[in-house]
């Protein structure tokens, strides 16, 4: 069995560690710290290349006027000596970024700026070094929630299964914008509307590639989307709540993931502090909730399933811990293992095999 490694990004100041590399010890149900990196301002989201050689992290920079700007940093991970070698750093967008994504061919990085309303395209070398910014797109407009949607708020990007398109989820506009990467530029293809007041945040595809799911931060729902691979279109079929019936407290949603067999969809609630588990039917077009389970911490900003589908790590930012859950592969339900790992303000957890 290939060893499993787990990378974690967090809120941090440059003089403290913000990026951590662990090895998963399944016999002991433990995360063994291998390496950590400092010098980064809030490396809150990560991306790992398919071979696990390179780690890409966002960071914050400063403009000459003193404002916040975006940056991206790359590292080479060596499992032989458990080292993280810093390779490159490059300015990304004119505003601070919240998400980083790599295209399937590892030729480009896409970053989004929630506060700046921007999407940036970066060149990526084969040796893991980040090149110059190739393009920046500025979103415009607003939606119906005056407090949360008074201006654009791109929150993440996700490539289509065939790599032909990249989708940018804009919480402030209630839409997912389809782009194509052509000749070193982001070409807008179409806008895909999500119901008013939703606040789309993160997107995940069903393994068959014909259905996608977006978790909506503002109204605590998950939308089921039909994907047209020819046009790059995403059509909202229906949506359903992430919260149990009767819950009346404050809540915002964060991450969404799909099991490798496509039978189950998972989403995180911040406020209710839970993972909702849905069972799919009709080739993923219909979902029904089968479980809400507490994340054993507060503000689960992110979570991830292990590649084998047997475990789920939930990153609870406000309680500085990552909780471990066992996955029942037949029912999709989660069971807390009584294992929780202390990490300062974890925001992103990325497991991968080498």
C-alpha positions in Angstrom: 0.0 0.0 0.0 1.3 3.4 -1.0 2.0 5.7 2.0 -0.5 8.5 2.7 0.6 12.0 3.3 -1.5 14.9 4.6 -0.7 18.6 4.0 -2.4 21.3 6.0 -2.6 25.0 5.3 -3.6 27.5 8.1 -3.9 31.1 9.1 -0.5 32.2 10.2 1.9 35.1 10.4 5.2 34.9 8.3 7.3 34.3 11.5 5.3 31.2 12.4 4.6 27.9 10.7 1.6 27.9 8.3 2.2 24.8 6.1 2.5 21.4 7.6 3.3 18.0 6.1 2.3 14.8 7.9 2.5 11.0 7.3 -0.7 9.1 8.1 -0.2 6.1 10.4 -3.3 4.0 10.0 -2.2 1.4 12.6 -2.0 4.1 15.3 -4.6 6.4 13.8 -2.1 9.2 14.0 -0.7 12.1 12.0 3.1 12.1 12.3 4.6 15.6 11.6 7.4 15.4 9.0 8.0 19.1 8.0 6.6 22.6 8.3 7.2 25.8 6.6 7.1 29.4 7.7 7.6 32.7 5.9 4.0 32.7 4.6 1.2 35.1 5.4 -2.0 33.0 5.7 -1.3 30.1 3.4 -4.9 29.0 3.8 -5.5 27.0 0.7 -3.2 24.4 -1.0 -3.0 22.4 -4.2 -0.9 19.2 -4.7 0.3 18.0 -8.0 -0.8 14.4 -8.9 2.6 12.9 -8.2 2.9 14.6 -4.9 6.1 16.3 -5.9 5.0 19.9 -5.6 2.9 21.8 -3.2 1.3 25.1 -4.1 0.1 27.5 -1.5 -1.5 30.9 -1.5 0.0 33.7 0.6 -0.6 37.4 1.1 1.6 40.2 -0.2 1.6 44.0 0.0 1.3 46.6 -2.7 3.6 49.7 -2.7 0.6 51.6 -1.2 0.4 49.1 1.7 -2.7 47.3 0.5 -3.1 43.5 0.5 -2.3 41.6 -2.7 -2.2 38.0 -3.6 0.8 35.7 -3.9 1.5 32.0 -4.6 4.4 29.9 -3.3 5.6 26.5 -4.5 7.5 23.8 -2.6 9.1 20.5 -3.6 8.2 17.7 -1.2 10.8 14.9 -0.8 9.5 11.9 1.1 13.0 10.4 1.3 14.2 13.0 3.8 10.8 14.5 4.7 11.7 17.9 3.5 9.8 20.9 2.0 12.1 22.9 -0.3 10.8 26.3 -1.2 11.0 26.8 -5.0 9.4 30.0 -6.0 7.0 32.8 -5.1 5.1 35.0 -7.5 2.5 37.9 -7.2 -0.9 36.7 -8.3 -3.9 39.1 -8.2 -4.2 42.7 -7.1 -6.3 41.6 -4.1 -5.6 38.9 -1.5 -6.5 35.4 -2.6 -8.5 32.6 -0.9 -8.2 29.6 -3.3 -5.6 28.0 -5.6 -6.2 25.4 -8.3 -4.0 23.7 -10.9 -5.0 22.6 -14.3 -4.9 18.9 -15.2 -1.8 19.4 -17.4 0.0 21.3 -14.6 0.7 24.2 -17.0 -1.3 26.9 -15.1 -2.6 27.9 -11.7 -5.9 29.7 -11.2 -6.3 31.8 -8.1 -9.4 33.8 -6.9 -9.7 36.9 -4.8 -12.8 36.9 -2.6 -12.3 40.5 -1.4 -11.0 41.8 -4.7 -13.6 40.1 -6.9 -10.8 38.8 -9.2 -9.6 35.7 -11.0 -6.0 35.3 -11.9 -4.2 32.9 -14.2 -0.5 32.0 -13.5 2.1 30.3 -15.7 3.5 27.1 -14.2 6.8 25.4 -15.2 7.4 21.7 -15.3 9.9 22.0 -12.5 7.2 23.3 -10.1 8.2 27.0 -10.3 5.4 29.6 -10.6 5.8 32.0 -13.5 4.3 35.4 -14.2 0.7 36.3 -14.1 -0.8 35.8 -17.5 -4.3 37.3 -17.0 -6.6 38.8 -14.5 -10.4 39.0 -14.8 -12.5 41.4 -12.7 -16.0 40.3 -11.8 -18.7 43.0 -11.5 -22.2 43.2 -10.0 -24.1 42.1 -6.9 -27.0 39.9 -5.8 -29.9 40.0 -3.4 -28.2 39.7 0.1 -27.2 43.3 0.9 -24.8 42.2 3.6 -23.0 39.3 1.9 -23.6 40.0 -1.8 -23.1 43.7 -2.3 -20.2 43.0 -4.7 -18.5 40.1 -6.5 -16.9 37.4 -4.2 -15.2 34.6 -6.2 -14.5 31.9 -3.7 -13.0 29.0 -5.7 -12.3 27.5 -9.1 -12.6 24.0 -10.4 -11.7 22.5 -13.7 -14.1 20.3 -15.7 -13.4 16.6 -15.8 -11.9 16.9 -19.2 -9.9 20.0 -18.4 -11.6 22.0 -21.1 -13.2 24.6 -18.8 -12.6 26.2 -15.4 -15.5 27.1 -13.3 -15.4 30.0 -10.8 -17.9 30.0 -8.0 -18.9 33.6 -7.2 -20.6 33.9 -3.9 -21.5 37.6 -4.4 -23.1 37.2 -7.8 -25.0 33.8 -7.3 -23.4 32.4 -10.4 -20.7 30.1 -11.6 -18.7 31.6 -14.5 -17.3 29.2 -17.1 -13.9 30.2 -18.5 -11.7 28.6 -21.1 -7.9 28.9 -20.8 -6.8 30.0 -24.3 -3.5 31.4 -25.4 -2.5 32.3 -21.9 -5.7 34.1 -21.1 -9.0 33.4 -19.3 -11.8 33.6 -21.8 -15.3 34.0 -20.4 -17.6 31.4 -21.9 -20.9 31.7 -20.1 -22.5 32.5 -16.7 -24.5 29.7 -15.0 -27.1 31.1 -12.5 -27.6 29.6 -9.0 -30.8 30.5 -7.1 -30.9 34.0 -5.6 -29.3 34.4 -2.2 -27.4 31.0 -2.4 -23.8 32.2 -2.3 -22.0 29.4 -4.2 -18.6 28.6 -2.6 -17.0 25.3 -3.6 -17.8 22.8 -6.5 -17.3 19.0 -6.8 -18.0 16.7 -9.7 -19.7 13.3 -9.6 -17.1 10.8 -10.9 -19.2 10.1 -14.0 -18.7 13.8 -14.9 -22.2 14.6 -15.9 -23.3 16.0 -12.5 -21.7 18.5 -10.2 -22.6 19.8 -6.8 -22.0 23.3 -5.4 -22.2 24.1 -1.7 -23.9 27.5 -1.0 -22.4 29.4 1.9 -25.0 32.1 2.4 -28.3 30.1 2.5 -26.8 26.7 3.7 -27.9 24.6 0.7 -26.3 22.2 -1.8 -27.3 22.6 -5.5 -27.3 19.7 -7.9 -26.1 20.8 -11.4 -26.3 19.1 -14.7 -23.1 19.6 -16.8 -23.0 20.0 -20.6 -19.5 19.1 -21.7 -20.0 20.7 -25.1 -21.0 24.2 -24.0 -19.5 24.3 -20.5 -23.0 24.9 -19.1 -24.1 24.0 -15.6 -27.9 23.9 -15.1 -29.3 23.9 -11.5 -31.7 21.0 -11.2 -32.7 21.5 -7.6 -31.2 22.3 -4.2 -31.7 21.1 -0.7 -30.7 22.2 2.8 -27.5 21.3 4.6 -29.0 21.7 8.0 -31.3 19.4 10.0 -35.0 20.3 10.2 -35.7 22.6 13.1 -32.2 24.2 13.4 -32.5 27.9 13.8 -29.0 29.1 14.7 -26.6 31.0 12.5 -24.7 28.9 9.9 -22.5 29.2 6.8 -21.3 26.4 4.6 -17.8 25.7 3.5 -16.5 22.5 1.7 -18.1 19.8 -0.4 -16.8 16.4 -1.5 -18.0 13.3 -3.4 -17.1 9.7 -2.6 -15.0 8.0 -5.3 -17.9 5.8 -6.3 -20.3 8.8 -6.5 -22.8 7.3 -4.1 -22.4 9.9 -1.3 -21.9 13.6 -1.1 -20.5 15.4 2.0 -20.7 19.1 3.1 -19.6 21.1 6.1 -21.7 23.5 8.2 -20.0 26.2 10.3 -22.3 27.3 13.1 -24.1 24.0 13.4 -20.5 22.6 13.2 -21.3 19.4 11.4 -20.8 17.3 8.3 -24.0 16.5 6.4 -24.0 13.2 4.5 -26.2 12.7 1.5 -27.0 9.5 -0.4 -27.4 9.9 -4.1 -29.7 8.2 -6.6 -30.8 8.6 -10.2 -27.1 8.6 -11.3 -26.4 11.4 -8.8 -29.2 13.7 -9.8 -31.1 13.2 -6.5 -29.8 13.5 -3.0 -31.3 12.7 0.4 -29.6 13.5 3.8 -28.8 10.4 5.8 -26.6 11.9 8.6 -25.6 15.1 10.4 -22.5 14.5 12.6 -20.7 17.0 14.8 -17.2 17.8 13.7 -15.7 17.6 17.2 -14.7 21.2 16.9 -15.8 24.6 15.8 -15.9 26.2 12.3 -15.1 23.3 10.0 -13.6 25.4 7.2 -12.5 22.4 5.2 -12.5 18.6 5.2 -11.2 15.8 3.0 -11.7 12.2 2.3 -8.7 10.0 2.0 -8.0 8.5 -1.5 -9.2 5.0 -0.3 -12.4 6.5 1.0 -12.1 5.0 4.4 -11.3 8.2 6.4 -12.4 11.8 6.6 -10.3 14.6 8.2 -12.3 17.6 9.4 -10.3 20.9 9.9 -11.9 23.0 12.7 -10.3 26.4 12.5 -11.7 28.0 15.6 -10.7 25.1 17.9 -7.3 24.4 16.4 -7.9 20.8 15.6 -8.3 18.2 12.9 -10.8 15.5 13.8 -10.7 12.0 12.3 -13.8 10.1 11.2 -14.2 6.6 9.9 -16.3 6.2 6.8 -18.8 3.3 6.5 -18.4 2.6 2.8 -21.8 0.9 2.6 -23.9 3.6 4.2 -21.7 6.6 3.7 -22.1 7.5 7.3 -19.3 8.8 9.5 -18.1 7.7 13.0 -15.8 9.7 15.2 -12.7 7.8 16.1 -11.9 9.8 19.3 -8.7 11.0 17.5 -8.2 14.8 17.2 -4.9 16.4 16.1 -3.9 19.8 17.3 -3.0 22.3 14.5 -3.1 26.1 14.7 -6.1 27.4 12.8 -6.3 24.7 10.1 -8.1 25.9 7.0 -7.2 23.3 4.3 -6.4 19.6 4.7 -5.1 17.7 1.6 -4.4 13.9 1.8 -2.6 12.1 -1.1 -0.8 8.9 -1.8 2.8 8.6 -3.0 
